[in-house]
Amino acid sequence: MITIKNLSHQFEIGKKGSKTIIPVLKDISLTVNKGEIVTVVGRSGSGKSTLLNLVSGFIRPTQGEIVIDGTVVTNLSEAKFADFRINKLGFIFQSFQLIQSMTAYENVELPLVLQGMGEAERKRKTEEMLAKVGLLEYKDHYPGELSGGQQQRVSISRALVVNPPIILADEPTGSLDSETEEELLEFIVQLNEEMGITFLIITHDEQVARMGHRSIELRDGKVLEEEFA
Ligand SMILES: Nc1ncnc2c1ncn2[C@@H]1O[C@H](COP(=O)(O)OP(=O)(O)OP(=O)(O)O)[C@@H](O)[C@H]1O
C-alpha cells in the first residue's frame, strides 16, 4: 500500500556561503501493507514527522521513491499531489487542526466541498460519519464547545469522510487523557478491522506503539523494525 524505496532526506539551513546540511533520513526502505497498522517511534528529532511529511507530499525527498496505492507520488506535480491527497489520504493530528470558526458538521463536510460533491450527498455522508463516531447530536457545536476526545473524533470523521484507504496520524493521542486515549485506540482498531483502513501512526507513547501490527523505530536516520501481533 505504501512502499518507500531508498529514501533519503536532508534539510539545508542558513544562508548561501554558510549553509549547514542536516541529514535526517538515510537511504531507508520500508513497506506498509494494505490493512496494516504500523506505528513509527523514535527519539525527538529522529525524523518521524519528516517521514510523514514526505509520504504526505508536503515536502519532497532529496532522493528515493514513494509509491502509494500503485502511484509513484514522488513524481507528481503539486497540483496532482493535492488531488491525490484529498482522495487517498486522511490525516489526524495531535492538535486536531479543526477550523475553529466552523461547526463540527462544517469541519467534517469540508473535504467533500473540496472534492466538488453536491450538497445532498455531502449532507448524507457528513451525517453518516458524525453518527459513526457518536457525535451527530453535537454537529452544530464549534470545536471550542467540545472536549478533547470529541474534537479528535471530529478530526477522525473529517479524515474518514472521503473513504481514504490510508490514514496518516501524527501523535493522535498526544493531547488526550489516558481514558480518552484508550477509547481512540479501540476506535482505530475497529476502523482497521471493519473498513480495512491502513494506518501509519507516529507516536511517543509506548501503549500506542504496541497497538499496531508492527512498529518501526527511526534511529540515526535508519529504520529498525519490531513485529507485534
Ligand atoms: N523545515 C526544516 N528545516 C530544517 N530542519 C528541519 C526542518 N524540519 C525538521 N528539521 C530537522 O530535522 C530533524 C528531524 O525532525 P522531525 O521533526 O522529523 O523529528 P521528529 O522525530 O518528528 O521529532 P519530535 O518527536 O520531536 O516531533 C530535526 O533535527 C529537525 O531539527
The ligand as a Tripos MOL2 file, in Angstrom:
@<TRIPOS>MOLECULE
LIG
   31    33     1     0     0
SMALL
NO_CHARGES

@<TRIPOS>ATOM
      1 N1         11.9430   22.5610    7.8860 N.pl3     1 LIG1
      2 C1         13.0760   22.1630    8.4640 C.ar      1 LIG1
      3 N2         14.2300   22.8220    8.2470 N.ar      1 LIG1
      4 C2         15.3880   22.4090    8.8130 C.ar      1 LIG1
      5 N3         15.4870   21.3700    9.6440 N.ar      1 LIG1
      6 C3         14.3620   20.6740    9.9130 C.ar      1 LIG1
      7 C4         13.1080   21.0400    9.3480 C.ar      1 LIG1
      8 N4         12.1650   20.1670    9.8000 N.ar      1 LIG1
      9 C5         12.8240   19.3030   10.6060 C.ar      1 LIG1
     10 N5         14.1350   19.6090   10.6840 N.ar      1 LIG1
     11 C6         15.1600   18.8650   11.4460 C.3       1 LIG1
     12 O1         15.0810   17.5030   11.0720 O.3       1 LIG1
     13 C7         15.2610   16.6500   12.2000 C.3       1 LIG1
     14 C8         14.0840   15.7020   12.3250 C.3       1 LIG1
     15 O2         12.9130   16.4430   12.6680 O.3       1 LIG1
     16 P1         11.4680   15.7630   12.8130 P.3       1 LIG1
     17 O3         10.5120   16.8430   13.1320 O.co2     1 LIG1
     18 O4         11.2030   14.9170   11.6260 O.co2     1 LIG1
     19 O5         11.7220   14.8030   14.0760 O.3       1 LIG1
     20 P2         10.6590   14.0150   14.9710 P.3       1 LIG1
     21 O6         11.2420   12.6300   15.1470 O.co2     1 LIG1
     22 O7          9.3140   14.1140   14.3980 O.co2     1 LIG1
     23 O8         10.7620   14.8020   16.3400 O.3       1 LIG1
     24 P3          9.6420   15.0420   17.5110 P.3       1 LIG1
     25 O9          9.4140   13.6970   18.1350 O.co2     1 LIG1
     26 O10        10.3390   15.9840   18.4320 O.co2     1 LIG1
     27 O11         8.4350   15.6250   16.8670 O.co2     1 LIG1
     28 C9         15.4850   17.5580   13.3940 C.3       1 LIG1
     29 O12        16.8610   17.6690   13.6020 O.3       1 LIG1
     30 C10        14.9000   18.8730   12.9360 C.3       1 LIG1
     31 O13        15.5620   19.9480   13.5320 O.3       1 LIG1
@<TRIPOS>BOND
     1     1     2 1
     2     2     3 ar
     3     2     7 ar
     4     3     4 ar
     5     4     5 ar
     6     5     6 ar
     7     6     7 ar
     8     6    10 ar
     9     7     8 ar
    10     8     9 ar
    11     9    10 ar
    12    10    11 1
    13    11    12 1
    14    11    30 1
    15    12    13 1
    16    13    14 1
    17    13    28 1
    18    14    15 1
    19    15    16 1
    20    16    17 2
    21    16    18 1
    22    16    19 1
    23    19    20 1
    24    20    21 2
    25    20    22 1
    26    20    23 1
    27    23    24 1
    28    24    25 2
    29    24    26 1
    30    24    27 1
    31    28    29 1
    32    28    30 1
    33    30    31 1
@<TRIPOS>SUBSTRUCTURE
     1 LIG1         1 GROUP 0 **** ****
